[in-house]
Amino acid sequence: MTAAQFLRSDLRFIGGLVPEGSRVLDLGCGSGELLAYLRDERGCRVRGVELTPEGIAASIARGLSVVQDDLDRGLAGFPDGSFDVVILSQTLQIVRNPALVLREMLRVGSSGILSFPNFGNWRVRGYLAFRGRMPVSRSIPHSWYDTPNIHHTTIKDFRDFVQANGGVVVREMPLAPDISGAGIHAVRFAANLRAELAVAIVTSDRSAPDQPPNHTIA
Amino acid sequence: MGTPAGTSGSFSLPEGHTLLSGRRLETIEVAHETFGTLDAGGGNAILICHALSGDSHVASGPDASGQPRAGWWGDIVGPGRAVDTDRYFVVCANVLGGCSGTTGPGSTDPATGEPYALRFPLVTIEDMADVFATLLDALGIDRLLAVAGGSMGGMQALAFAQRYPKRCASVLAIATTWRLGAQAIAFNEVGRTAILGDPAFKGGDYYESGQPGHGLAIARMIGHITYLSDDSMREKFGRRLREREEHAFEFVSEFEVESYLAYQGRKFVERFDANTYLYMTKAMDYFDLSAGFPTLADAVADIDARFLVLSFSSDWLFPTYQSRELVDALQSAGAEVSFAEIESPYGHDAFLLEPVEQARFVAPFLASVCADELAKRAGEAA
């Protein structure tokens, strides 16, 4: 069994975006699945940050180097530009200060890969519009009063957020789960309406290539 | 597989030893114990460094006198424990300057035939590490799987890694610091002042007349206060009175916390040399891993080892922020470092009282370092 076979489908997708041999920092690395995959299958030099003792212990068992830290305090321990890629997977929506986290990602890494649930998805919109209730869905499975997701965003809002914090979205990948539920696929049009989650590659605007994002957003 | 009983022994440094201060000790005895079996390749050795008042008896079993005794880290080190002596070969030695078998101020100065007392040279944490390195040579251990320690033992582990960067695959620095802050130095100084001011101290030459027991007990009482926390004291003692219902209206020991401290002080005087207390606390105060380097990151840059750094949330003597400074510096230097702050109410003592919480990190860390080392050796052999 290889690390890849165990990997959550969105993590596998993110893993595929990381160039081989990169220096990678995963923020909120959980039990270290993605990092172990990147190290073993893509020859990356990897580090993790994780809040929970369970996640840290599980990561250590995989032979990873993971430090306990609260992302809301920034990444003071990491020097500028010490990573090629900084990953924040399904975590942006749970931090108290997303702007700080994004700016820190862009400081310590040449590029960032972020994934987040898309609050602009039609089911979410429909839930609020027609039921008059806070949305609960596959990608947003919590009730409003006990959700860890304190900062919901849509794909459109996310781009504004990145720009406002000195970054540029160089690639956006709106995604939806396969009907089987086993994997995920790219959403080709009306992405902000149809995607359940999105993965974005961002850089600081100093280092961004001079090209617009390659998707049309509904 | 059964674990062989621990062995204990004493090793003499063949050529004496020059200390960091430039002073020389012509004879040094090092009391040490080993647990488990050294692999043919010598690749499973772990050096564990003890804290201020510890000794070489890290795991439970018969000690140097042959009597069964609990090890000071017996819940962490032993057969089937996180530091599994069925698997690893554990070495623990009494530190230079100590009073549990290794040469220290209470040892006989061969030049005079009298105890050294304060004529014993000041020793540093680095000197302790150097002596361990010579001991490892004698035991036939080139490279350690890990060097580990808590509190002052963690300082020795860091110093060892810095001075012998190729001799350890990993470092476990637990409830420790890369240098003491003013608060910890202050407590050490209060302890030393209590000893130095005891009329029985006699300039350190008390070996005939008896320990400066009052001063040493006060030093230990202060020490114990700093090893606990507000929470653990409230839980352990509260305001409970001992063996009485009402206040005595006399200056006698009444509260449980008072009798606890008095007991700890008394017990310590029976087993620990006051001069050693002075030397150990001074060595801790002097220790600064960054000394001689522009930054702490520069100081650790040459250490090619994986690190596990653990701190405890209620430890105010070796506070988490100091562990974080070390972790940040290691990260800046590009080192492989894992870090966790363990939630515990037990203060600094947590490193002795929280075996399960530590084992959760220590066991997988050692297993993965061991796997890496085996792979590395196999690669070199191929």
Boltz contact constraints between the chains, C-beta under 6 A:
constraints:
  - contact:
      token1: [A, 53]
      token2: [B, 340]
      max_distance: 6.0
  - contact:
      token1: [A, 56]
      token2: [B, 340]
      max_distance: 6.0
  - contact:
      token1: [A, 57]
      token2: [B, 360]
      max_distance: 6.0
  - contact:
      token1: [A, 57]
      token2: [B, 361]
      max_distance: 6.0
  - contact:
      token1: [A, 60]
      token2: [B, 338]
      max_distance: 6.0
  - contact:
      token1: [A, 60]
      token2: [B, 364]
      max_distance: 6.0
  - contact:
      token1: [A, 60]
      token2: [B, 365]
      max_distance: 6.0
  - contact:
      token1: [A, 61]
      token2: [B, 364]
      max_distance: 6.0
  - contact:
      token1: [A, 63]
      token2: [B, 368]
      max_distance: 6.0
  - contact:
      token1: [A, 65]
      token2: [B, 336]
      max_distance: 6.0
  - contact:
      token1: [A, 65]
      token2: [B, 337]
      max_distance: 6.0
  - contact:
      token1: [A, 65]
      token2: [B, 338]
      max_distance: 6.0
  - contact:
      token1: [A, 66]
      token2: [B, 338]
      max_distance: 6.0
  - contact:
      token1: [A, 67]
      token2: [B, 327]
      max_distance: 6.0
  - contact:
      token1: [A, 67]
      token2: [B, 339]
      max_distance: 6.0
  - contact:
      token1: [A, 68]
      token2: [B, 339]
      max_distance: 6.0
  - contact:
      token1: [A, 68]
      token2: [B, 340]
      max_distance: 6.0
  - contact:
      token1: [A, 68]
      token2: [B, 341]
      max_distance: 6.0
  - contact:
      token1: [A, 77]
      token2: [B, 328]
      max_distance: 6.0
  - contact:
      token1: [A, 77]
      token2: [B, 331]
      max_distance: 6.0
  - contact:
      token1: [A, 78]
      token2: [B, 331]
      max_distance: 6.0
  - contact:
      token1: [A, 79]
      token2: [B, 332]
      max_distance: 6.0
